[in-house]
C-alpha cells in the first residue's frame, strides 16, 4: 500500500483497500483508567501570494493530551500542491499530519483528527487513513457530515443522533455543550461509532471542540500567524494565549 498517494485514482484504490482492512482488524478498547488522546489539525495559508499556482503553505500540528494536561506537541510546515476536493483530503494533508504526529515525544493511544472516517464515499476518510498509516486508533471530528445523513441531536450536553451512510452507522451527531452547534464524531481506524462518541465527549472541557483537537488547531494557526507576521500576543509553544487571538481558518469553531 502506498501510504500517501499523489494522484486521485491511486488514492481511491488505497482508500478502498483501507476500508476493507478496517472491517477485519480488531477494534481498539479504551484504557480503563488513563488514556492519552491526541489531536491533529492542518491550517492553510491566509496569504494570497500563491493563489492560482496550485501551491499552498500548510502548518500541521499534533498534540498528546491526558486528563487536562498537554503532554507533548509538535508543528511542521511545508508547501503542498494538491487542490481541495471532498473525499480527497489525504492528498493535501496526509503526509504532513503524519510527520506532525510522529514528531510527538509522547505517542497517543487514540488520535482525534479534523477529518471524516467511515463517513466517506469509499468508507476511508483521512481520519481513518492517518490512523492506519500510524498504527494508532483514530476518531474523526468535523463540523458537518461528508456523505452521511441524520437528524440533529437534542439540546443537552452529551445528546447524540446517529449518522447513516447507505444504511451503515458511520458516526454520530454529538452535542458537546449546551447552546452550541453539534459536531460529528466519526468512526475511523479501529474505532466504531460508539467509541468515537465516547472519546470525543470524554475529551471535551470548556469549548465545543474536544481539547486535544482544539489545542492542535490553535498551535497550527498560531504558527501560521507567526510565519505570516501576525504573531499573537503571548505566543510560545509552551504558553497558550487565548485561542481567539490566532484568528479563524478552515475547520470548526
N, C-alpha and C positions, 0 to 999 in steps of 0.2 A: 504494500500500500504506500502510495506517495503521501507523505504527511500533509503537505500544503501544496496542492496543485496550482498551476499558474493560469490555466485556461478553464472556462466554464464546463466544457464537455468532460474533462478529466475530473473536475470537482464533482460533477454529477455521478460519475462512476464510483468515486470514493465514498460519497455520501450514501449511495445505495448499499455498498458493502458494509459501511458502519452501521446502518440501520438494521441489517440482518444480524451482525455481531452483537449489537446491543440487546437483542432478544435472547441471545444464547448465554451471555455472561451472567454470573451471579450478581444479584443486587447487593449494593453496599448497605451495611447495617450501622446506623449511627451509634457511636460510643455511648454507654450508659451514663457515664459521669462527665467527662470533659471532651470537648470537640473543638479542634482547630478549623475555623471556617475561613476560606479565602475569598477574595473578591478580585475581579479582573475587569478593566474598563479601558477603552481606547477613545482618545479625543483627537479630532482632526483640526487642522489649522483654520484660524479665522481670517487670515490674510488673503488678499486677492492675487498675490504675485504669481501663483501657479495655475490659476483658473484657465481652462482651455488647453492645458498641456497634458491633461490626464494624470498629472502627478500631484500628490498631496503629502504634506508633512503630518505624521501621526505620532502621538505620545501615548504609550501604553503603560498602565500602572497595575501593580498587583499588591495585595495586602494579605497577610495572615493575621487573624484576629481570634481572640479567645476570651470569653466571659468579660467583655467590655474593654479588653486591653489589646492594643495593636502590637503584635509580637515581631513583625517583620514587614518591610515594604520595599518596593523597587519600581523604578521608572526607566523605560528605554524609549528611544525615539529614532525614527528613520522616515525616509520618503517612500511612498507606495505609488504604484501606477495603475491600480485597478479601480474602475468606477464602481459606485454603489449600485447594486441590483438586488431586490428582495430574493432571499434564498441563496445568495452567493457571497454572504458577508465574509466567509473564510478566505476568499481571495484577497480581501483588503486588510483584515486584522489578524488572521490566524497565526502566522509565524511570529508576529511582533508580540502578541499576547503570550504565546508560548515562551518567548525569551524573557518576558517580564516575570512570569510565574517561576521559571527555572532560576531566576536571579534571587529569589527569596531565600533568606537564611533559614527560615522555618517552613517546612512543607505543610500545606493544609491537608486535613482529612477529606474535606469536601470543598469544592470551588463554586462560587456564585459568579456567573458570567452575564454581562449585559447583552444577551442574545437568546434566541429560541433553542429548543432541544428537539423533542419529538413533534412539536408543532411546526411542521416544515413539509413542503411538497414531497420530499424524499425521506422524511422522518429523521433527518440528521442535520439539525441546525448547528451553528457554531458552538453553542454551549456543549452539545454532545460531542462534536468533533474535537474540541480542545481537551475535554476530559479524557477522551480515548488516546490522543497523542501523548498526554502527560501521564496517563495511567492513574488518574485521580477521579474519584466520583465527582459529578458535576450537576449543577442546577442552573437553569436559565431564569432570568428575571427581565421582563420587558414592560413597556408602557401599555402595550396592546397585543393581541394575538397576531401571529403572522398569517396563518391559514385556518386556524380552528375557530370555533364559534361557541358561544354560551351566554346565558343570562348573567346580569350583574349580581354580585353578592349583596347580602344585607348590609345595613349601615354600621353595625357594631364591629369593633376590632376583632380580628380572627375569623370573621364571616368569610365563607368561600362558596364558589359555584363552579361546577365542572366545565371544562373546555373540551369539546369533542372535535375530532377531525375524521371524517368518513367513518363515524361510528366508534373510533378509538378514543378513549380518555387519554389526553396528552398533557393535561395540566389543570390548573385552577385559577380563576379569578380569586384574588385574595385581598381583603380589606385589612391593611396593616395598622391603620389608625382611624379613629372616628373623625368623620368630617373631611376625609381626603379621598382622592380617586384611588381605586384599587390598582394593584399591579398583577401581572400574570406570572405565576410560578410554574416553570416548565420542567417536566421530567427530562432528564438528559442522560449522561453516561453513568450507568449503574444505579440510577435512581428512578423510582416510579413517581407518579403524580402525588401520592400521599406523602412520600418522603420529601419531595420538593417543597410542598406546602409547609411541612414541619420545619425544614431547615430555614426557610425564609422567615417564617414567623418567629422562630427562636432567635434570629439574628437582628430583629428589629429593636431599636431603642427609642430615641426621641424623634426620629424622622420617618417619613413614609418609606424610604428605601432601606433595605437591610444594611446594617452598619458596615460590614466589610466592603460591600459594593459602593456605598456612599463614600467611604474613605478612598477607595481606589479611584473613583470618579474625581474626587477633589484633588488628589495627587496628580492625576493626568492633566486636568485642566489648569492647575497651578503651575505645573512645569511648562505647559504650553504658554501660559501668560508670561512667565519669566523669560522664556526664549523669544517671545514676540515683543518684549519690552514693556509688559504690563504687569510687573511683579506685584502680587497682592501684599498689602501691609502685613508684616509679621511672618511672612512665608519662610519656612525652612522644612526640610524633610522630617525633622523631629518635633516640630511645633506647628500644629494645625490651627490657623485662624478661622474665622467664620467662613464656611464654605461659600456663602453668597458673594464673597469678595472675588472669587475666581471667575464669575460670570457664567453664563449658560451656554450650552453647546448640545451636540447630539446626545440623546439619552432622555431620561425622565427626571422630573423634579423631585 
